[in-house]
Amino acid sequence: MKRFILLFGFTLAIKCFAGEAKDEQIHNCPFCMLPIDNVGPPKHLENDTIRQQQRKFEMICTRFSCRNLASFSVLPKGAQSYVNGKWVPAASGKTFDVYNPYSNELLTKAPDCEVTDAKQAVKAARDAFEHWSLGTTAKQRGAILQKWAQIITEKEKEMGEILTKEMGKPWPEARGEVLFSAGYFEWYAGEARRIYGQIVPSASPNREHFHIREPIGVVAMITPWNFPSAMIARKASAALAAGCSVIVKPAHETPLSALALSQTSEEAGMPAGVFNVLTTSAENLPGISRYLCETTDVDCVSFTGSTRVGKLLLSQSASTVKRVCLELGGNAPFIVFESADLDLAVKGTMSAKVRGSGQTCVSANRIFVHEKILDKYLDKLKAAVAQQVVGDGMDSKTTQGPLINGKAVEKVEFLLDDALKKGAHLVCGGKRTAASCFQPTIITNVSNNMEIAHTEIFGPIIAIQSFNDEADVLRRANDSRVGLAGYLFSQNMAQIHRVTQRMQVGMIGVNEGLMSCVEAAFGGVKESGLGREGGPQGIDEFTQWKYICVQH
């Protein structure tokens, strides 16, 4: 056996030297990074006369997922990480799988980066920071962000399709998110030139006091899967406008939207190392997150996700006393008062609950309806829910996509079963359908002893409680350790004034169920986070004040 191996190796070496082993070389597909199983252009390009397009496919395997990714201009190298202006695999060569949540089809294999890779990304961002913050002007940074917004807008259909395939939300909704992302880059393109300082009058005649705002430095951003484009855009646009360099660690479920942003940033003229994206599996995430929190080469950590993880990152960042920006969980109260316009209230309920299949941090979780209008509200709500079509996000008829995975469905099923066992009434829905889809569901008679009354549902269950007293419903609405968003529907201006003053949340929608916008500050109170994103306030998280005293 040893003789055979030696002989085979010797023969192969001779062939290589003679140039005869070319056909025996093994190539890896740049998209899934597996050995190519069949080289050549796909069938739909066999008659394509564009040689450049054919050459692009010569080294891509025939797996459907790889050919699918190859058609996207914003993913020129598939699912490689983007570090220092280059598309790179993980140093280990390891990958993790990315699936379509509706079909469970393998979309791609993405680099499973580890701490070694994270160190390279941090070094790239650190090396790029000085030039980006001091070597460019606010006007120049704003011009790049404006160009980035323009490119995203031009490619919103393509980027929306990628988003739908990896996250599941309906394509029109996904395209809306992509345009929302472009809106943040456009907004902060202008805000870059409005980061003002102060001249402070001195008590001494021969002194001048100045306050200036500087970029905080290298920012690590850990973002969620439910808004895989917009959450990155909201954070990165503000940080980049301020002069910071960025490392993005997207959710392992949805890395492709982040990588599409990398490509569009490059096309916009972003210098190498300023915007980096590092993909990793759920298994390697804790190690990378700890490193980003504990290294002194990262000056700020910005995280959107669960309160539990946010607390962990906050504690890990304590050793370096770095700034931590947190946008965490919510359990939004949604109050429909007796004077409410019911058509408006139902429309708001659908916007605040069914969007994203209920998988948003500002989703209406605890819905309180005045007992005198409950029946009328329910009738209108049932009619609206009946219009929903659950299915594949790429189907034009679909209005509600799947939940992100099977675990998400199991959580929703548990909360529903617990509520029904404890006396809640099922009005409609309540069943899992194809794949990880779940019917929009209405339950009434929800009480405080049910898990669903205290848990962020992250699913399409409309859990309704009745009330008859303003003070009582406010007490119940505020009976939570989180306070991200809240909603109220009323036509009584005095009541609106009283309730908005007393509701303990960071954002309130009054007669409106869809309040997020680029111009307004987004964030919560209590255990829903620290700091604000969006609006003029979003710049604050990524700048720090410096006092300069000049004697003359």
Disulfide bonds with the S-S distance in Angstrom:
none
